[in-house]
């Protein structure tokens, strides 16, 4: 009798263990399916918004007008074009003039005649060191500022400007009196470019 009872007990326990295992397996599969569905739905709902966001960014960028520099004056000599885009009086007692130069010729331009003829400017090859501001009303000429080594506070065109290229430049001068705002920018053999000095912040 004890042997039969033991056998029946073992069979019952085995059946219970198998049934429990199957129930846990089914529950696990069901839970994983729900999680996968949620994650898939989350991915599907979020993924379309990313391309739309990028598209919106692209549209906003394309709708913005391109930045343009204001042209105060332009001077041309042969294949060379000089544009002045800014002339600002700073509180430090000087004027910063800036712009761009374009070489439309077929050869490299090295600003040979823009350096100036003074001996003190010998170290300023291929630069705007020979530029000046002329105040006709005040009958004064202002030269480019220099440091203690004789180097100008201006742009040096290192390597020159290649054919078809455009380069930015700047030069700093002593500021004319506050009542004098209309001056002429001169450099090299370029025709004088009349400009008006604006007040800096």
ZAMI-699501 format. One record per atom (N, C-alpha, C): residue in one letter; x, z, y. Coordinates in Angstrom, 2 decimals, padded with zeros to 5 digits, always signed. Example, Ala and Ser with C-alpha at 12.3 -4.5 7.8 and 13.67 -1.06 7.14 Angstrom:
REM ZAMI-699501
R r      c1      c3      c2
R a +013.19 +007.80 -005.69
R a +012.30 +007.80 -004.50
R a +013.20 +007.80 -003.30
R s +012.85 +007.08 -002.25
R s +013.67 +007.14 -001.06
R s +012.90 +007.87 +000.03
This chain:
REM ZAMI-699501
R r      c1      c3      c2
R x +000.83 +000.00 -001.19
R x +000.00 +000.00 +000.00
R x +000.87 +000.00 +001.25
R x +001.94 +000.74 +001.22
R x +002.80 +000.83 +002.39
R x +003.48 -000.49 +002.68
R x +003.83 -001.21 +001.58
R x +004.49 -002.51 +001.76
R x +003.54 -003.49 +002.41
R x +002.25 -003.54 +001.93
R x +001.27 -004.46 +002.51
R x +001.01 -004.15 +003.98
R x +000.88 -002.85 +004.30
R x +000.64 -002.47 +005.68
R x +001.82 -002.86 +006.58
R x +003.00 -002.64 +006.06
R x +004.19 -003.01 +006.85
R x +004.23 -004.51 +007.11
R x +003.89 -005.27 +006.10
R x +003.89 -006.73 +006.24
R x +002.85 -007.17 +007.26
R x +001.65 -006.57 +007.16
R x +000.59 -006.94 +008.12
R x +000.98 -006.54 +009.54
R x +001.60 -005.39 +009.65
R x +002.01 -004.93 +010.98
R x +003.04 -005.87 +011.59
R x +003.97 -006.30 +010.75
R x +005.00 -007.22 +011.25
R x +004.39 -008.55 +011.68
R x +003.44 -009.04 +010.89
R x +002.78 -010.30 +011.23
R x +002.02 -010.18 +012.55
R x +001.35 -009.06 +012.70
R x +000.58 -008.85 +013.93
R x +001.49 -008.78 +015.14
R x +002.60 -008.06 +014.98
R x +003.54 -007.95 +016.10
R x +004.15 -009.31 +016.44
R x +004.45 -010.11 +015.41
R x +005.02 -011.45 +015.64
R x +004.02 -012.33 +016.39
R x +002.75 -012.25 +015.98
R x +001.71 -013.05 +016.63
R x +001.55 -012.64 +018.09
R x +001.59 -011.32 +018.34
R x +001.45 -010.84 +019.70
R x +002.63 -011.32 +020.57
R x +003.85 -011.27 +020.01
R x +005.03 -011.70 +020.74
R x +004.96 -013.18 +021.08
R x +004.51 -014.00 +020.10
R x +004.41 -015.44 +020.34
R x +003.37 -015.73 +021.40
R x +002.22 -015.04 +021.28
R x +001.14 -015.25 +022.25
R x +001.59 -014.86 +023.65
R x +002.30 -013.72 +023.76
R x +002.79 -013.27 +025.07
R x +003.78 -014.27 +025.66
R x +004.65 -014.78 +024.80
R x +005.63 -015.77 +025.26
R x +004.97 -017.03 +025.78
R x +003.93 -017.50 +025.05
R x +003.22 -018.70 +025.49
R x +002.51 -018.47 +026.83
R x +001.91 -017.29 +026.98
R x +001.21 -016.99 +028.23
R x +002.19 -016.96 +029.40
R x +003.35 -016.33 +029.20
R x +004.35 -016.28 +030.26
R x +004.89 -017.66 +030.59
R x +005.07 -018.49 +029.57
R x +005.57 -019.85 +029.79
R x +004.58 -020.67 +030.60
R x +003.31 -020.59 +030.23
R x +002.28 -021.34 +030.96
R x +002.18 -020.86 +032.40
R x +002.25 -019.53 +032.59
R x +002.17 -018.98 +033.95
R x +003.36 -019.41 +034.78
R x +004.55 -019.43 +034.13
R x +005.74 -019.86 +034.85
R x +005.65 -021.32 +035.27
R x +005.17 -022.15 +034.35
R x +005.03 -023.57 +034.69
R x +004.02 -023.77 +035.80
R x +002.94 -023.03 +035.72
R x +001.91 -023.15 +036.75
R x +002.43 -022.73 +038.10
R x +003.20 -021.63 +038.15
R x +003.73 -021.14 +039.43
R x +004.73 -022.11 +040.01
R x +005.58 -022.69 +039.13
R x +006.57 -023.65 +039.61
R x +005.90 -024.88 +040.18
R x +004.79 -025.28 +039.51
R x +004.10 -026.47 +040.02
R x +003.54 -026.23 +041.40
R x +002.96 -025.03 +041.61
R x +002.40 -024.72 +042.93
R x +003.50 -024.71 +043.97
R x +004.67 -024.12 +043.63
R x +005.77 -024.05 +044.58
R x +006.29 -025.42 +044.93
R x +006.38 -026.30 +043.87
R x +006.85 -027.65 +044.12
R x +005.89 -028.40 +045.01
R x +004.59 -028.19 +044.75
R x +003.60 -028.88 +045.58
R x +003.72 -028.44 +047.02
R x +003.94 -027.12 +047.23
R x +004.04 -026.62 +048.59
R x +005.28 -027.16 +049.29
R x +006.41 -027.18 +048.53
R x +007.64 -027.67 +049.13
R x +007.54 -029.15 +049.43
R x +006.89 -029.90 +048.49
R x +006.75 -031.33 +048.73
R x +005.87 -031.59 +049.94
R x +004.76 -030.82 +050.02
R x +003.87 -031.03 +051.15
R x +004.55 -030.65 +052.45
R x +005.42 -029.62 +052.38
R x +006.15 -029.22 +053.58
R x +007.10 -030.31 +054.01
R x +007.79 -030.90 +053.01
R x +008.72 -031.98 +053.35
R x +007.99 -033.18 +053.91
R x +006.86 -033.52 +053.27
R x +006.11 -034.68 +053.72
R x +005.56 -034.48 +055.13
R x +005.17 -033.24 +055.45
R x +004.58 -033.01 +056.75
R x +005.64 -032.94 +057.84
R x +006.88 -032.53 +057.48
R x +007.90 -032.39 +058.50
R x +008.73 -033.65 +058.67
R x +008.90 -034.45 +057.65
R x +009.78 -035.59 +057.73
R x +009.32 -036.67 +058.71
R x +008.02 -036.95 +058.85
R x +007.66 -037.99 +059.82
R x +007.94 -037.61 +061.26
R x +007.97 -036.29 +061.54
R x +008.15 -035.88 +062.93
R x +009.57 -036.15 +063.41
R x +010.55 -036.16 +062.51
R x +011.94 -036.37 +062.93
R x +012.16 -037.78 +063.47
R x +011.72 -038.82 +062.73
R x +011.89 -040.15 +063.30
R x +011.14 -040.32 +064.61
R x +009.94 -039.70 +064.70
R x +009.18 -039.79 +065.94
R x +009.92 -039.13 +067.09
R x +010.56 -037.96 +066.77
R x +011.31 -037.28 +067.82
R x +012.45 -038.15 +068.31
R x +013.13 -038.80 +067.36
R x +014.24 -039.66 +067.76
R x +013.73 -040.83 +068.60
R x +012.59 -041.36 +068.16
R x +012.03 -042.48 +068.90
R x +011.67 -042.08 +070.32
R x +011.10 -040.86 +070.46
R x +010.75 -040.39 +071.80
R x +011.98 -040.26 +072.67
R x +013.07 -039.74 +072.08
R x +014.31 -039.59 +072.84
R x +014.82 -040.94 +073.30
R x +014.78 -041.92 +072.38
R x +015.27 -043.25 +072.72
R x +014.42 -043.87 +073.83
R x +013.10 -043.66 +073.74
R x +012.22 -044.23 +074.75
R x +012.46 -043.61 +076.11
R x +012.68 -042.27 +076.10
R x +012.91 -041.59 +077.38
R x +014.21 -042.03 +078.01
R x +015.23 -042.28 +077.16
R x +016.51 -042.74 +077.70
R x +016.39 -044.15 +078.27
R x +015.65 -045.01 +077.54
R x +015.54 -046.38 +078.00
R x +014.68 -046.49 +079.25
R x +013.76 -045.53 +079.44
R x +012.89 -045.59 +080.60
R x +013.58 -045.12 +081.86
R x +014.69 -044.37 +081.71
R x +015.40 -043.88 +082.88
R x +016.20 -045.01 +083.51
R x +016.17 -045.15 +084.84
R x +016.93 -046.22 +085.49
R x +018.43 -045.95 +085.39
R x +019.26 -046.98 +085.25
R x +020.71 -046.79 +085.16
R x +021.26 -046.26 +086.47
R x +022.29 -045.41 +086.34
R x +022.92 -044.82 +087.53
R x +023.69 -045.90 +088.29
R x +023.51 -045.96 +089.58
R x +024.21 -046.94 +090.41
R x +024.93 -046.23 +091.54
R x +026.12 -046.73 +091.88
R x +026.88 -046.17 +092.99
R x +026.43 -046.81 +094.30
R x +026.37 -046.00 +095.33
R x +026.03 -046.52 +096.64
R x +027.26 -047.20 +097.23
R x +027.09 -048.39 +097.75
R x +028.20 -049.14 +098.34
R x +028.21 -048.94 +099.85
R x +029.26 -048.29 +100.34
R x +029.40 -048.09 +101.78
R x +030.00 -049.31 +102.45
R x +030.95 -049.94 +101.77
R x +031.62 -051.12 +102.32
R x +032.30 -051.89 +101.20
R x +032.54 -053.17 +101.46
R x +033.22 -054.02 +100.48
R x +034.19 -054.94 +101.20
R x +035.36 -055.09 +100.62
R x +036.40 -055.94 +101.21
R x +036.98 -056.83 +100.11
R x +037.16 -058.11 +100.42
R x +037.68 -059.05 +099.43
R x +038.89 -059.78 +099.97
R x +039.85 -060.01 +099.08
R x +041.06 -060.77 +099.41
R x +041.46 -061.56 +098.18
R x +041.21 -062.86 +098.20
R x +041.51 -063.68 +097.03
R x +040.65 -063.27 +095.84
R x +041.31 -062.96 +094.72
R x +040.60 -062.57 +093.50
R x +040.37 -061.06 +093.42
R x +040.69 -060.35 +094.47
R x +040.59 -058.90 +094.45
R x +039.41 -058.44 +095.30
R x +038.64 -057.52 +094.75
R x +037.48 -056.98 +095.46
R x +037.58 -055.46 +095.49
R x +037.48 -054.88 +096.69
R x +037.54 -053.44 +096.87
R x +036.19 -052.95 +097.40
R x +035.65 -051.93 +096.75
R x +034.37 -051.36 +097.16
R x +034.58 -049.88 +097.46
R x +034.04 -049.43 +098.59
R x +034.06 -048.01 +098.93
R x +032.67 -047.44 +098.64
R x +032.61 -046.43 +097.78
R x +031.32 -045.85 +097.38
R x +031.08 -044.47 +097.97
R x +032.13 -043.82 +098.49
R x +031.96 -042.46 +099.01
R x +033.05 -042.15 +100.03
R x +032.66 -041.44 +101.09
R x +033.60 -040.95 +102.10
R x +033.05 -039.61 +102.59
R x +033.61 -038.52 +102.09
R x +033.03 -037.20 +102.31
R x +034.03 -036.29 +103.02
R x +033.55 -035.64 +104.09
R x +034.36 -034.66 +104.80
R x +034.17 -033.30 +104.12
R x +035.29 -032.69 +103.72
R x +035.24 -031.39 +103.06
R x +035.57 -030.28 +104.05
R x +035.22 -029.05 +103.68
R x +035.45 -027.92 +104.56
R x +036.94 -027.61 +104.74
R x +037.77 -028.11 +103.83
R x +039.20 -027.86 +103.92
R x +039.90 -028.64 +105.01
R x +039.18 -029.48 +105.74
R x +039.80 -030.24 +106.82
R x +040.33 -031.59 +106.39
R x +039.80 -032.15 +105.31
R x +040.23 -033.48 +104.88
R x +039.02 -034.31 +104.45
R x +039.26 -035.61 +104.31
R x +038.22 -036.56 +103.90
R x +038.65 -037.22 +102.59
R x +037.76 -037.24 +101.63
R x +038.03 -037.92 +100.36
R x +037.25 -039.23 +100.32
R x +037.98 -040.32 +100.21
R x +037.38 -041.65 +100.12
R x +037.58 -042.16 +098.70
R x +036.53 -042.69 +098.10
R x +036.63 -043.18 +096.72
R x +035.84 -044.46 +096.54
R x +036.14 -045.17 +095.47
R x +035.46 -046.43 +095.19
R x +036.00 -047.07 +093.94
R x +035.98 -048.39 +093.92
R x +036.48 -049.12 +092.75
R x +037.08 -050.44 +093.21
R x +038.00 -050.95 +092.39
R x +038.64 -052.23 +092.68
R x +038.49 -053.12 +091.45
R x +038.18 -054.39 +091.68
R x +037.95 -055.33 +090.59
R x +038.92 -056.49 +090.71
R x +039.59 -056.80 +089.60
R x +040.53 -057.92 +089.54
R x +039.84 -059.10 +088.87
R x +039.45 -060.09 +089.66
R x +038.78 -061.28 +089.11
R x +039.75 -062.42 +088.84
R x +041.03 -062.16 +089.07
R x +042.03 -063.21 +088.85
R x +042.41 -063.35 +087.39
R x +043.36 -064.22 +087.14
R x +043.80 -064.49 +085.76
R x +045.07 -063.71 +085.39
R x +045.62 -062.96 +086.34
R x +046.85 -062.21 +086.09
R x +046.66 -060.72 +086.31
R x +047.61 -059.96 +085.81
R x +047.61 -058.52 +086.00
R x +047.86 -058.18 +087.47
R x +047.08 -057.24 +088.01
R x +047.27 -056.81 +089.39
R x +047.90 -055.42 +089.39
R x +049.00 -055.24 +090.15
R x +049.75 -053.98 +090.12
R x +049.77 -053.25 +091.46
R x +048.92 -053.64 +092.39
R x +048.81 -052.97 +093.70
R x +050.16 -052.86 +094.40
R x +050.95 -053.93 +094.35
R x +052.30 -053.90 +094.92
R x +052.30 -053.63 +096.42
R x +051.36 -054.22 +097.15
R x +051.34 -054.05 +098.60
R x +050.42 -052.92 +099.06
R x +049.92 -052.12 +098.15
R x +049.05 -051.00 +098.50
R x +049.84 -049.69 +098.64
R x +051.10 -049.72 +098.26
R x +051.90 -048.49 +098.28
R x +052.31 -048.10 +099.70
R x +052.50 -049.08 +100.55
R x +052.98 -048.81 +101.90
R x +054.47 -049.07 +102.01
R x +054.96 -049.21 +103.24
R x +056.36 -049.56 +103.48
R x +057.26 -048.37 +103.79
R x +056.72 -047.19 +103.94
R x +057.54 -046.04 +104.30
R x +058.43 -045.62 +103.13
R x +059.63 -045.14 +103.47
R x +060.56 -044.69 +102.43
R x +060.00 -043.50 +101.64
R x +059.25 -042.65 +102.33
R x +058.70 -041.47 +101.67
R x +057.69 -041.83 +100.58
R x +057.23 -043.08 +100.60
R x +056.22 -043.50 +099.64
R x +056.82 -044.28 +098.46
R x +058.13 -044.26 +098.35
R x +058.81 -045.04 +097.30
R x +058.41 -044.60 +095.90
R x +058.04 -043.33 +095.74
R x +057.67 -042.80 +094.42
R x +056.21 -043.05 +094.08
R x +055.53 -043.78 +094.92
R x +054.09 -043.99 +094.72
R x +053.75 -045.44 +094.37
R x +054.53 -046.04 +093.49
R x +054.27 -047.43 +093.09
R x +052.89 -047.56 +092.46
R x +052.28 -048.74 +092.64
R x +050.96 -049.05 +092.07
R x +049.93 -047.98 +092.43
R x +049.86 -047.65 +093.70
R x +048.92 -046.61 +094.15
R x +048.24 -047.04 +095.45
R x +047.39 -046.14 +095.96
R x +046.70 -046.37 +097.23
R x +047.41 -045.62 +098.35
R x +048.71 -045.33 +098.17
R x +049.45 -044.50 +099.11
R x +049.54 -045.09 +100.51
R x +049.46 -046.41 +100.62
R x +049.59 -047.04 +101.93
R x +048.28 -047.19 +102.68
R x +047.20 -046.62 +102.15
R x +045.89 -046.73 +102.80
R x +045.83 -045.86 +104.06
R x +044.89 -046.18 +104.94
R x +044.71 -045.40 +106.17
R x +043.27 -045.46 +106.63
R x +042.90 -044.47 +107.44
R x +041.61 -044.47 +108.12
R x +041.89 -044.65 +109.60
R x +041.23 -045.60 +110.21
R x +041.43 -045.88 +111.63
R x +040.18 -045.49 +112.40
R x +040.36 -044.57 +113.34
R x +039.30 -044.14 +114.24
R x +039.48 -044.87 +115.56
R x +038.77 -045.97 +115.74
R x +038.94 -046.78 +116.96
R x +038.48 -046.03 +118.20
R x +037.40 -045.30 +118.07
R x +036.89 -044.57 +119.23
R x +037.88 -043.51 +119.69
R x +038.47 -042.81 +118.74
R x +039.44 -041.77 +119.08
R x +040.86 -042.28 +119.18
R x +041.04 -043.57 +118.89
R x +042.35 -044.23 +118.94
R x +043.38 -043.48 +118.10
R x +042.99 -043.20 +116.86
R x +043.91 -042.50 +115.95
R x +043.89 -043.15 +114.56
R x +045.02 -043.03 +113.91
R x +045.17 -043.57 +112.56
R x +045.56 -042.43 +111.63
R x +044.85 -042.26 +110.54
R x +045.09 -041.17 +109.60
R x +045.64 -041.73 +108.29
R x +046.81 -041.22 +107.89
R x +047.46 -041.68 +106.66
R x +047.06 -040.80 +105.48
R x +047.29 -041.32 +104.28
R x +046.97 -040.57 +103.06
R x +047.81 -039.29 +103.01
R x +047.19 -038.19 +102.62
R x +047.89 -036.92 +102.49
R x +048.92 -036.98 +101.36
R x +050.00 -036.20 +101.49
R x +051.06 -036.17 +100.47
R x +051.42 -034.73 +100.15
R x +051.95 -034.52 +098.95
R x +052.41 -033.18 +098.60
R x +053.87 -033.01 +099.05
R x +054.45 -031.88 +098.72
R x +055.82 -031.59 +099.18
R x +056.85 -032.53 +098.55
R x +056.51 -033.17 +097.44
R x +057.43 -034.10 +096.78
R x +057.28 -035.52 +097.30
R x +056.37 -035.73 +098.24
R x +056.15 -037.06 +098.77
R x +055.16 -037.89 +097.99
R x +054.53 -037.30 +096.99
R x +053.54 -038.05 +096.20
R x +052.18 -037.96 +096.90
R x +051.51 -039.10 +096.94
R x +050.24 -039.16 +097.66
R x +049.13 -038.45 +096.90
R x +048.15 -037.96 +097.63
R x +046.94 -037.42 +097.01
R x +045.96 -038.59 +096.87
R x +046.27 -039.43 +095.90
R x +045.51 -040.66 +095.71
R x +045.70 -041.15 +094.28
R x +045.00 -042.23 +093.98
R x +045.05 -042.82 +092.63
R x +046.29 -043.68 +092.45
R x +046.87 -043.58 +091.26
R x +047.94 -044.49 +090.84
R x +047.38 -045.37 +089.73
R x +047.52 -046.67 +089.87
R x +047.04 -047.61 +088.86
R x +048.12 -047.81 +087.81
R x +048.25 -046.83 +086.93
R x +049.29 -046.88 +085.90
R x +049.04 -048.07 +084.97
R x +050.02 -048.94 +084.87
R x +049.87 -050.13 +084.03
R x +049.15 -051.27 +084.72
R x +048.69 -051.06 +085.97
R x +047.99 -052.11 +086.70
R x +046.55 -052.26 +086.26
R x +045.89 -053.26 +086.82
R x +044.50 -053.57 +086.48
R x +044.48 -054.97 +085.87
R x +044.04 -055.06 +084.64
R x +044.06 -056.34 +083.92
R x +043.01 -057.29 +084.47
R x +043.17 -058.56 +084.13
R x +042.23 -059.59 +084.55
R x +040.82 -059.27 +084.08
R x +039.88 -059.29 +085.01
R x +038.49 -059.02 +084.67
R x +038.12 -057.55 +084.62
R x +039.09 -056.66 +084.81
R x +038.82 -055.22 +084.73
R x +038.51 -054.62 +086.10
R x +037.87 -053.46 +086.06
R x +037.55 -052.69 +087.26
R x +038.11 -051.28 +087.10
R x +038.71 -050.75 +088.16
R x +039.30 -049.41 +088.10
R x +038.78 -048.58 +089.27
R x +038.54 -047.30 +089.01
R x +038.13 -046.37 +090.06
R x +039.35 -045.87 +090.82
R x +039.17 -045.52 +092.09
R x +040.27 -045.01 +092.90
R x +039.74 -043.99 +093.90
R x +040.67 -043.18 +094.43
R x +040.34 -042.24 +095.49
R x +041.58 -042.02 +096.35
R x +041.36 -041.55 +097.57
R x +042.47 -041.20 +098.47
R x +041.97 -040.13 +099.43
R x +042.85 -039.17 +099.76
R x +042.47 -038.09 +100.66
R x +043.25 -038.20 +101.96
R x +042.54 -037.97 +103.07
R x +043.10 -038.11 +104.41
R x +042.81 -036.85 +105.23
R x +043.59 -036.62 +106.27
R x +043.20 -035.58 +107.23
R x +041.86 -035.97 +107.86
R x +041.01 -035.01 +108.11
R x +039.68 -035.31 +108.64
R x +039.74 -035.58 +110.14
R x +039.12 -036.66 +110.60
R x +038.97 -036.87 +112.04
R x +038.08 -035.77 +112.63
R x +038.05 -035.61 +113.95
R x +037.16 -034.62 +114.56
R x +035.71 -034.83 +114.11
R x +034.94 -033.78 +114.09
R x +033.57 -033.85 +113.59
R x +032.72 -034.87 +114.33
R x +033.02 -035.13 +115.57
R x +032.26 -036.14 +116.32
R x +032.59 -037.55 +115.89
R x +033.69 -037.75 +115.18
R x +034.11 -039.10 +114.74
R x +033.75 -039.29 +113.27
R x +032.72 -040.04 +113.02
R x +032.28 -040.28 +111.65
R x +032.43 -041.74 +111.23
R x +032.52 -042.65 +112.21
R x +032.67 -044.07 +111.89
R x +034.14 -044.48 +111.99
R x +034.69 -044.89 +110.84
R x +036.10 -045.27 +110.77
R x +036.22 -046.55 +109.95
R x +037.44 -047.08 +109.91
R x +037.73 -048.25 +109.08
R x +038.75 -047.88 +108.02
R x +038.45 -048.25 +106.78
R x +039.40 -048.03 +105.69
R x +040.26 -049.27 +105.55
R x +041.59 -049.07 +105.57
R x +042.51 -050.19 +105.46
R x +043.54 -049.91 +104.37
R x +043.87 -050.94 +103.61
R x +044.92 -050.82 +102.60
R x +045.48 -052.21 +102.31
R x +046.80 -052.31 +102.27
R x +047.45 -053.57 +101.95
R x +047.01 -054.69 +102.88
R x +046.79 -055.87 +102.29
R x +046.34 -057.03 +103.05
R x +044.83 -057.21 +103.02
R x +044.13 -056.21 +102.52
R x +042.67 -056.29 +102.45
R x +042.08 -056.19 +103.86
R x +041.03 -056.94 +104.15
R x +040.37 -056.81 +105.46
R x +039.84 -055.39 +105.64
R x +039.83 -054.88 +106.87
R x +039.33 -053.52 +107.12
R x +037.88 -053.38 +106.65
R x +037.58 -052.21 +106.08
R x +036.22 -051.94 +105.59
R x +035.62 -050.82 +106.43
R x +034.65 -051.11 +107.29
R x +034.03 -050.06 +108.11
R x +033.17 -049.13 +107.26
R x +033.38 -047.83 +107.39
R x +032.62 -046.84 +106.62
R x +032.20 -045.70 +107.53
R x +031.23 -044.94 +107.07
R x +030.77 -043.77 +107.82
R x +030.99 -042.53 +106.97
R x +031.64 -041.53 +107.53
R x +031.95 -040.30 +106.80
R x +030.72 -039.40 +106.75
R x +030.43 -038.89 +105.58
R x +029.32 -037.96 +105.41
R x +029.86 -036.54 +105.29
R x +029.02 -035.58 +105.58
R x +029.42 -034.18 +105.53
R x +029.23 -033.64 +104.11
R x +030.26 -032.98 +103.57
R x +030.16 -032.37 +102.25
R x +029.38 -031.08 +102.31
R x +028.96 -030.61 +101.13
R x +028.19 -029.37 +101.05
R x +029.09 -028.16 +101.17
